[in-house]
Amino acid sequence: MERLLISACLLGVSCKYSGGSNALAPKILAALRERFTLVPVCPETAGGLPVPRTPGERRGGRVIARDGEDVTAAFEKGAETALGLARRFGCERALLKENSPSCGSGRIYDGSFSGRLIPGDGLTAEKLKEAGLTLYGEGRVKELI
C-alpha cells in the first residue's frame, strides 16, 4: 500500500498553533486510510515549537512569529524531519495543511498577519517539492481518493 505523508493536524492531532486541529471529515479520513498508509508529521512541533504557540508567517526566507521572534530554525528543523520521514517511508506524495508557513503549498500568508494570502510555499512544502514529492492541500484531497 502506498504511503502518504500527511500533516498531523489534518488527522485531528491538536498540534496547530492555537492548540486545536484541522481534522478532515471522518469519511475522508476513512477513504484515505483505505488507499494509503498514512505517515503523520507536524513539522512545527517536530522542530521543537510548543502547542499552543505564537503564530508565525513567512517573510522571504524567514519565519517570524507575531511577537517578532525569528522561529526560522525550528521551522527548518521540522522541514528536515518531515523530509526524513518521507524518505524513510518511501512517500512520493504528501497531503499538507494549506496556507501554513510550514506546510502551505502554492499560497501562504504574506507575513503581515493581516490574513492576506500570496503565492508561495511553506518551508516544509518547499523542501518536499525540491525532493520531488507531489503535494496536495486539503482542498485537493478528493484527487487522492
C-alpha positions in Angstrom: 0.0 0.0 0.0 1.3 3.4 -0.9 2.4 5.6 2.0 1.2 9.2 2.2 2.9 11.9 4.3 0.2 13.9 6.0 0.0 17.0 8.2 -0.9 15.6 11.7 -3.4 18.4 12.3 -5.5 17.0 9.3 -5.7 13.7 11.2 -7.2 15.5 14.2 -3.9 15.9 16.3 -4.2 19.0 18.3 -0.8 20.5 17.2 -1.8 23.7 15.4 -0.5 27.0 16.8 -3.8 27.6 18.7 -3.8 24.2 20.3 -6.6 22.8 18.0 -6.5 20.7 14.9 -7.7 20.9 11.3 -9.3 17.4 11.2 -10.6 16.2 7.9 -14.1 14.8 7.9 -14.3 11.2 9.2 -15.4 9.8 5.8 -12.5 11.4 4.0 -10.1 10.1 6.6 -11.6 6.6 6.2 -11.2 6.8 2.4 -7.6 7.9 2.8 -6.8 5.0 5.2 -8.3 2.6 2.7 -5.9 3.8 0.0 -2.8 4.8 1.9 -0.7 4.0 4.9 -0.7 7.5 6.5 2.6 8.9 7.8 1.7 11.8 10.1 4.0 14.7 10.8 3.7 18.2 12.3 6.9 20.0 11.2 6.4 22.8 13.7 6.2 20.6 16.8 8.9 18.3 15.2 11.1 21.4 15.1 10.6 22.0 18.8 7.8 24.5 18.9 5.2 24.2 21.7 1.4 23.8 21.5 -0.1 26.4 21.7 2.4 28.8 20.3 2.5 32.3 18.8 1.5 32.1 15.1 4.3 32.6 12.6 4.3 33.7 8.9 7.0 33.6 6.2 8.8 36.8 5.3 11.1 35.9 2.5 13.3 33.0 3.6 12.5 33.6 7.3 9.5 32.7 9.6 8.7 35.4 12.1 6.2 34.9 14.9 3.6 37.6 15.5 5.6 38.8 18.6 8.6 39.4 16.4 10.6 36.3 17.3 12.5 34.7 14.4 11.5 31.0 14.5 13.1 30.0 11.2 15.5 27.5 12.8 12.6 25.5 14.3 10.7 25.5 11.0 13.8 24.4 9.2 14.4 21.6 11.7 10.8 20.5 11.3 11.1 20.5 7.5 14.2 18.3 7.7 12.3 15.9 10.0 9.4 15.8 7.5 11.7 15.1 4.6 13.4 12.4 6.6 10.1 10.7 7.3 9.1 10.9 3.7 12.4 9.3 2.6 12.3 6.6 5.4 8.8 5.5 4.5 9.1 6.0 0.7 6.4 8.6 0.4 6.1 10.1 -3.1 3.1 12.3 -2.2 2.1 14.5 0.7 -1.2 15.9 1.9 -0.4 19.2 3.7 -2.3 21.9 5.6 -2.9 24.8 3.2 -1.6 28.3 3.8 0.7 27.3 6.6 4.2 28.8 7.0 5.5 25.2 7.1 3.0 23.1 5.1 1.4 25.6 2.7 1.9 24.8 -0.9 1.2 27.4 -3.6 -0.3 30.0 -1.2 0.8 31.2 2.2 0.1 34.2 4.4 2.1 37.3 3.4 4.0 37.9 6.7 1.9 40.9 7.8 -0.6 38.9 10.0 -3.4 40.6 8.1 -4.9 37.4 6.6 -3.7 38.2 3.1 -2.6 35.3 1.0 0.2 35.4 -1.5 1.8 32.9 -3.9 4.4 30.9 -2.1 5.3 27.8 -0.2 5.9 27.0 3.5 9.4 25.8 4.4 8.4 22.1 4.6 6.4 22.2 1.4 9.4 23.9 -0.3 11.8 21.2 0.9 9.4 18.3 -0.1 8.9 19.8 -3.6 12.6 20.1 -4.1 12.9 16.4 -3.1 10.4 15.5 -5.8 7.3 14.8 -3.8 3.9 15.7 -5.3 2.0 17.9 -2.8 -1.7 18.3 -2.2 -3.5 20.7 0.1 -6.7 19.6 1.9 -8.7 21.4 -0.8 -7.4 18.8 -3.3 -7.9 15.7 -1.1 -10.5 14.2 -3.4 -7.8 13.8 -6.0 -6.2 11.4 -3.7 -9.3 9.3 -3.0 
